[in-house]
């Protein structure tokens, strides 16, 4: 890519009553000079406010200035395009807006506008752990701008009030490697992993509670330790066998009673006939249900095959564009170079036969693939409709089977009642058997509820398995689209540029820098700067810490000359008041800025801009001085 340069041509602030104030700025180094309390920092703070600060003017610069002035105007150029940016805090409804060429924007819209003009991709970066529940915020213009504006009161670290992972993301964005590192696929990958971890935790809790409650509730001899599908089936078999025995005993008792009495009601006979008919209908419904299950299984399997085919078509379409332009460059017989223009544009330059153009051939190939893909896609849609219809039919069959069983139970009660009316006294054995049947039915219902709970566990397991497959696919996709980032080389690049600044300090005079050589370790979520192996904040003290920070900003600013990074060639430095209290004030500030002047003088740095505020910069040749 080509670096887009950001530059401020002028800054104007408009008071309510008096004439407006204006600063004219040029490319290269601009020096705003003045003693303490002459308003140098206020100008820079107002520029900062105009460039997207989402607070109010009272917090941005000062309440007195916010009351005195009603708007501020910046005339910018981005890659040569002139842009006017304004903040109008006295205008009704405009206090939080940023006006770009008279169009009102929110801070978010302004951020997206500036990034778009600078050709910097919009990415989302986790502000903490990528696996936390928080939504990933966008890496905005304001986050990047923190690395371009060194404020007067923020000289205790490289960049104040910025999480380490966001700071590293800004540097990687400047180095043009962040767009793939924090891709949409990576965000989806992390979201799937979070969902999987959450579901696994829910499953563990669910299974633990279910097992503890189920063992105590069911109290079956087959499941004294844990409830499993096999233990449920074993309990069901034992209970069903016992029901069969009881039913046999009841039948024998009732048969004996039937032989001993002549009381037979018409309702009794009709109920028995109806019961036989219901059993027949139940068998038919269960057969239909089994057939439905087999058919659905076949269609689901076939639909997965079609989905696999669609995925293959997508890969084939991607490969068509890659391989369409491959040409034979050497003769397959003698391995000599074959001239491409020896036979004319419509003849194959190897065999001499007519052929279609590569573009037409590629278009035809794509059309064939898209036709086949459409056919498969339409067939898959029809399959999904059939599966949905079968699922609806299955639900209806289950409902009818349930109703049929309830009807059978009702007829059985009618028969038992009729038998009870046919005798004068119910044998005690029959009552005991009926009580045992009721107990077994309750136990079976409890087993059904436990089985459904196990089904929920299986659904969770199936979802976890599906997530694992999706995560594996996303991981493979991320590896394909994400280039191998050599963090070591990137860290060395920043370190070399910082050391270039320190070398420049010592170029024409006795050694000004004696605190050590800079080393940089850059990672996805961290930046570590050391001086001769020690952390820079521990090794450097006082003025040396300021110099390390200037070297850091010099390193980022110098990326502009390479023409292939995202740093937009713009820097503001506001020296702190206590830094300029040394006896050799004028010279101490000047030599620190000479490397920036020399850098801006390079042809590759055309239109790049540095704005510096301080008390005095005598003998700083090549700078544009603005005295307040």
Beta strands, then each sheet from edge to edge (+ up, - down):
strand 1: 6-15
strand 2: 21-24
strand 3: 28-33
strand 4: 69-78
strand 5: 81-87
strand 6: 98-100
strand 7: 103-105
strand 8: 124-125
strand 9: 137-138
strand 10: 149-150
strand 11: 518-523
strand 12: 526-531
strand 13: 534-535
strand 14: 570-574
strand 15: 609-614
strand 16: 624-627
sheet 1: 2+ 1- 4+ 5- 6+ 7-
sheet 2: 10+ 14+ 15+ 3+ 16+
sheet 3: 8+ 9-
sheet 4: 11+ 12- 13+
end
